Amino acid sequence: MQKLCLIYNTAPRYREAVFCAIDAEYDCDWYFGETKSDIKEMDTSLLKNVTYYKICGNPLKMYWKRGVLKLLFKKKYQNFFMLAEVRSITDWLFFWLAFTFFPKKRIYIWTHGWYGKETGIDAKMKLWLYRHAVGTFVYGDRAKRLLIEQGIPEDKLFAIHNSLDYDTQKTLRKSIQTLDIYKNHFKNDCPTIIFIGRLTKVKKLDMIVDALASLRNKGELYNLVFVGDGVEAEKLKAKVRELGLENQVWFYGACYEEKTNAELIYNADLCVSPGNVGLTAMHSLVFGCPVITHNCFEWQMPEYEAIQAGLTGDFFKMDDTIDLTAAISRWFHLKSDKRDIVRKGCFDEIDTNWNPYYQMHVIKNNLKLI
């Protein structure tokens, strides 16, 4: 079996399933950066051969991966699968040296790819990396399409999507029942909107509160639950009090028990994420809850592609509270009596396109080792 060297800045918990699948399929050596990120990391003891390297500098600006460059010179490594970033000086040297002195070595990239907002030197630097990789695995179909438009050959681009702890979530999904969680808390039968994730400014959660107030003023009553905690929690609570929405909003707090999260999501009617939706979309859809988020895709995370307008959720104009309000109202007007159909559509989207089995299918079909 050919050796595969994987180089990643961190070992995020949400990648555990697909990383373990790769480890089982290939003879892998893993290299992860020692970061101080707030992203929860996986248990890397589940992987066979793991080494950590130091990251020097500011990962948000320019930085160096200590000890990574020498891996290129090791004879046992002919195949590399790595997260390449334009901010990493190491990655630039790695690709230049490989292209100049080791042209037979195969380097694949696993990356977000192209957002559509890149300009100037940033755009040129990204495209240089993608042109010199044997192949690039991007998170979404839109990124693939945009890179083709930028001149990257289609046969060098593969949409790998993303995944969470799919097997655990699917097992939980089979045991979930319809519960009166929200009826018991709110003392009403109104539809419930949920947001699950960290309560941060970038999520623009105040827009949901404003939309809830506007809908109430029009005679449309909905419940809202925030599952999570964060720096914006107190500001949101103050806004809820200011608008007189205390009886309609539940600050549930952070929950680290996935069974409870599953029940909260499954029994909600709609997830709203006014900022970038990211993994929140997958977390909601896997438990059957449709998602509404903004439609400015160059500023979105790739997981927005799991939202099929009118089927598994919808979109509104970015930063437009009036349009968000209309999108929520429209969704419940059209879908209030189709909850089971919508739930199945959400299940199907994740089961088909956003799980580690789909990702391994893409990897095995396109990662050609020597």
Stockholm file with secondary structure:
# STOCKHOLM 1.0

chainA/1-370         MQKLCLIYNTAPRYREAVFCAIDAEYDCDWYFGETKSDIKEMDTSLLKNVTYYKICGNPLKMYWKRGVLKLLFKKKYQNFFMLAEVRSITDWLFFWLAFTFFPKKRIYIWTHGWYGKETGIDAKMKLWLYRHAVGTFVYGDRAKRLLIEQGIPEDKLFAIHNSLDYDTQKTLRKSIQTLDIYKNHFKNDCPTIIFIGRLTKVKKLDMIVDALASLRNKGELYNLVFVGDGVEAEKLKAKVRELGLENQVWFYGACYEEKTNAELIYNADLCVSPGNVGLTAMHSLVFGCPVITHNCFEWQMPEYEAIQAGLTGDFFKMDDTIDLTAAISRWFHLKSDKRDIVRKGCFDEIDTNWNPYYQMHVIKNNLKLI
#=GR chainA/1-370 SS CCEEEEEESCCBGGGHHHHHHHHHHSEEEEEEEECCCSSCBCCGGGSSSEEEEEEEECTTSCEEETTTGGGGGCTTCCEEEECCCTTBHHHHHHHHHHHHHCTTSEEEEEECCCCSCCCHHHHHHHHHHHHHSSEEEESCHHHHHHHHHTTCCGGGEEECCCCCSHHHHHHHHHHCCCCCHHHHHHSSCCCEEEEESCCCGGGTTHHHHHHHHHHHHTTCCCEEEEECCCTTHHHHHHHHHHTTCTTTEEEEECCCCHHHHHHHHHTCSEEEESSCCTHHHHHHHHTTCCEEEESCGGGSCGGGGGCCBTTTEEEECTTCHHHHHHHHHHHHHHHTTCHHHHHHHHHHHHHHHSSHHHHHHHHHHHCCCC
#=GC SS_cons         CCEEEEEESCCBGGGHHHHHHHHHHSEEEEEEEECCCSSCBCCGGGSSSEEEEEEEECTTSCEEETTTGGGGGCTTCCEEEECCCTTBHHHHHHHHHHHHHCTTSEEEEEECCCCSCCCHHHHHHHHHHHHHSSEEEESCHHHHHHHHHTTCCGGGEEECCCCCSHHHHHHHHHHCCCCCHHHHHHSSCCCEEEEESCCCGGGTTHHHHHHHHHHHHTTCCCEEEEECCCTTHHHHHHHHHHTTCTTTEEEEECCCCHHHHHHHHHTCSEEEESSCCTHHHHHHHHTTCCEEEESCGGGSCGGGGGCCBTTTEEEECTTCHHHHHHHHHHHHHHHTTCHHHHHHHHHHHHHHHSSHHHHHHHHHHHCCCC
//
